[in-house]
Amino acid sequence: MIAKKIRDFLPEADLLSYCTAILRVYNLYGRRDNKYKARIKILVHETGVEEITRQVEAEWQQLKDADLKLPEADIRAIDAYFAPPALVERPEGDEAVKLARLDSKSFSEWLDQNVVTHRHPDYAAVTISLKGIGEAPGDASDSQMEAVADLAEKYAFDELRVSHEQNLILPHVARADLKAVYDALVDIGLATANSNLISDIISCPGLDYCALATARSIPVAQEISLRFASLERQREIGELKLKISGCINACGHHHVGHIGILGVEKKGAELYQVTLGGSADENTSVGEIIGRGFSSAEITDAIEQIVETYLGLRLDRNEKFIDAYRRVGPAPFKEALYAGEAKAA
């Protein structure tokens, strides 16, 4: 389900009391007759967002000026803890990047795909892809992590972040140091230039490592990655979010993937259901189930058919997969995937 907004603005000092009001309302009215419906999203869905908002606001009026009000000193302490580093001017960065681009095509590709602008013009944020072609998504060795920690200490003010895409982020890298960072990543095998491309797959551990899973996820991700191994082909396709879950708990967030894959068990075999049109950005949407599921032997071919259908119907290279899907809907993709079955029937 897509979350419902119940308040536009809340002062920092009131965060604890307002969250407590929400939990109290949920505790009073949440479902206890069915463990599968004992979720706050079910309460909001069944009660309606207007009524939930009214109840939360009424409960909050009794709490907001009591002991849960966050002291100003605590707010300042939190601000200080997350204060950005003191960035020094590094104006030589643009010239250094320009020369490095001329010297190395692979560096230029990595720069275009894995590096984004920073609020400071002399700096950039670097995505370290943990999605090497044919490898388990999000995986890294101990020696690679030690090396990345050293890079963070040397080039990124000792700061390293983990993204929900299962990648690593160096958030403050001087543009003058980008080539040095890239060379170091090449040395440890973490310079794959595929951020936001089809091989940058989010995948849960699946049946190989999770007791809850009903189907494998990692081998499917690896096979799709290998099918689209060519960086040139990936860049031709453009931005495409592909996410895989190995059971209905949806740890791979398949339901908000541009292409989502849900692995389930059916009659003792693995079956993969495909959803299209999901998105987790500011224009959130839940993907639509496209049709019958595919076996483990069929799923990669199905994904390739979906991609080829998109390439054939997009208006130009600037039209992303999600935009094309929203423009044309599921019909062309269903036709491409199931036309033979319909004719046979």
N, C-alpha and C positions, 0 to 999 in steps of 0.2 A: 504494500500500500504506500501511497505517497503521503508524506506527513502534512498535517493541517496546521496553519499558522493561527495561534490564539492571541499573540501580542506583537505589536510592531516594535516596541521599545521597552526596555527594562533597565533601570539604573543598576550599576554593578553592585551597589550595597544591598540590593533586594534580591539578588540571585538565589541565595540559600532559602529564603522564606518563600519565594515564589515556587521553587522546585518542591519544597515541602508541601505547599498547598496542592500542587498537582498530584503528588503521591497520596495525600490524604483523600482526595476525591476518588482516585483510583482504588484506594483501599476500601472506601465505603461502597462503591458501586461496581467494581470489577467482577467479572464472571468467576464463580467458584464451582459451578455445576459441571464444567467441562474443562479439563486441563488444557485442551488444545485451543480454547478460547479465553484462557486466563491471560490476556494480553491487553495492554493499554490501547493498542491500535484497534482492537475489537470494540472496546468501550467507546472510543471516539466514533467509530463507524456506526455503531448501533444507537448511540445517544444523540449524535449530531454535534458538530463543532460549536454551534452557537450555544447550546445548552451546557456543554462541557466548559466553554469559556466563562459562562455566567457563574457556574459553580466554583470554578477555580478562583475567579476574581472575588467572589463572596468569601471564600475560605481565606484568601490572602489578606483581606481587610482585617481579619482577626490576628494575623501573624506579622504583618510587615514592619511594625514598629516595636517588636519585642526582641528577645535575645538573639534571634537569627540574623539581625541586621549586621552586615559585614562592616567592621570598623574601617575608617579611612586609612589607618596605618597598615592594615592588612592588604588593602587594595594597592597602596604604594609599594609594599613589599613584593607583591606579585608582579607589578609593572617593572620593578627593578630586576627581578629574577629573569624576566623575558626581554630585557633591554637589548636592542641590537648592538653589535660590536661597533667600536669607533673606527669607521672606514677612513683610510688615508687616501689622498688624491694619488691616482696612478694614470696620468694622462697619456702615457706611452702605449696603452693597451690597444688602441685602434690600429696603430701602425704595425704593432707586433702581430695582431690577428691577420691583418691584410697580407703581410709577408708570409705567414705560416700557411695561409690558404693557398697561395701561389705555389708553395713548396710541397703541399700534401693534399691530394684529392680526398683521401680517407678522413683526414682531420677536418676538411671543409664539410664533408657530409655529416660527421659527428657534430660539428658546430651547429649546423642547420637544424639537426634533429634533436639533440640532447641538451642544448644550451638555450636558456631564455634570458631576456633582459632583466636587469635589476633596477630598483628605484634610483640607485646611484649609477651614473653613466659610465663610470670606470670599472664596474663590476658586473658579474653575471651569476646566475644560478645554474648548477650543473646536475643533470640527471645521470646517475650511474646505473645503467641498465643491468639488471640481473636476469635477463632473458636472452642469453646466448642461444644461437640457433641450435635446435635439437636438444637443449638442456632443460632441466626441470625449472619451471618459472619460479623466480624468487630465491633461488638457491645460491649459496656462496660458501666457499671453504673457510676454515679458520685462518689460513695464511692470507687469503684475499681480504678478509675483514680486518686483519692486523694492518695490512698495507693501506686499506682505505682509511683506517683510523689515523695512520701516519699522514696521509694526504690531507685529512681534515685539520690536523694539527698544524701542518706546514702552510697550507694554502687557503684554509676556510675558517680561520679564527677558532679552530678547535670545535667546530660545530658540524654535526652530521645528523641528518633526519632520515626517517623511513617513511616512504609514501604508501598510500593505500594500494597503489598499483604494484606493490611488492618490489619497488626499486629503492635506491638510496639517493639522497639529495645533498650536495654541497651547496648551501644557500648563499654564500658570500665568497666568490672567487674573483680576484682581480683579472680583468680581461688580458692583461699582460702575462698572466700565469696560465692561461688556458691551454696553450700548447704543451707546457710542462706537465700539467695534470693529465692531458690526453695521452702523452707518451708513457706516463706511469701506469695509466689504466690499460694501455696496450700490453705492457710488460706482465700484468697480472691477469690478462684475459677478460677484462671488464669494459672494453671500449666499443661494445656493440651499439651501432647508431640506429636504434629502432624505437625510441620513445614515441608513444602514441600511434605506432604503426601496428599492422595486423599480427606481427610476431611478439608484440609487447602484451602477452596474454596474462590475464589474471586467472589463476587456477587454485582451487582448494587442493589439499593433499589427496583427496579421493580414497578409493578402496585400498590403495597401496599402504597408507599410513593411518587412516581414520577408521575407528570402530563403528561410526555412525553411517559411513558412506555405503551406497548400494551400487556404485559403479566407479571405474577408474577415471581419473581426471588428468593426471600428469602425462601418461602415454599419449592421450588424445592431443594435449597441448604440444607435446614434442613432435608428433606427426604433422600437425598443422604448421608448426614453425618450419619444419623441414620442407613442406610443400611450397611455402612462400619464402624460401631462404634468400632469394635474390633481393638485395637491397633496392636495386633499380625497380623491380616489380612492386615492392612494398611502397616505395615513394610514388609510383604511378597510381597506386590505389589510394594513397593518402590516409588521412586520419581515420582510424577504425578501431573501436573498442570491442575486443572479443573477450568474453568472460565465461569460465567453465565452473560448474558446481557438480559434485559427485553425489548429491542427495538433495532432498527438498529443504534442508536447513539453509541452503543457498549461501554458504560461506564464500563462494566465488563471485557473489553478486551478479549471477547470470541474468537476472530479471531486469537489470539496468544496463546491460551491454547492448551496444549497437547490434551485435550478434551475440546471443546468449545460448549456451549449451547446458542442458540439465541431464545428467546421467541418472538413470533409474534401473531397477531390476524388474524384468518381466519374464516370467516362466523360466527362471534360472539363467537368463542371459542379460547382458547389458544393452540398454536401449538409450539413445540420446535424442532428447527433445530439443528442438530449435525454436528460439524466440527472436524476433526482429523488432527494431525500433525503440529499444530501451535507451535511457540516458540518465546519467547522474549529475548533470551540470545544472545550471540555473533554469534550464527548460526541461525539468525532470519528466520522464515518462517511463512506464513499465512496458516491457516488450510484449508483443503479441505472439502467441503460439502459432506457428506457421502451418502445421499439419502433423501427420504421423511422424513418429520418431525414426531414427536411423540406427542400424547396428554399428558396432565398433569398426567394422570393415567399410561401412558406407559413409561415416560422418565426415571424414576429410574431403571426400569427393563432393558431398553436399555443400560444405562451406565454400569450396572452390566454385561451385555452380552459382551460389549466391553472389559471390564477389564478381564473377564474370557477368552476371545479369546486371549488377549495379554499374559496372564499367560500360555496358552497352546502352544504358538508359540515362546516365547522368548528362546534364546539360553541357558541362565542360569540366576541366580538371579542378576547378575551384569549388565544385559542388560536392560536399562531403557525403559519405554514405548515409549518415543520419538524416541529412537534409533531403537527399534524393528519396529515401524511403518515405519520409513524411509527405513528400510531394506526390508520389505515385501510389503509395499504399502497398499492401501485401500481394496483390493479384499477380504482378509480373514474376515475383519470386516463387509463388505457388505454382504458377504455370511452368516455370523452368524446372522446378523440383519434381513435380508430380504429373506432368502432362502425359507421359507414357502410361501411367497407371490409369488415368481417367479414360484414355482412349481404349485401353484393354478392357476396362469395365463396361 
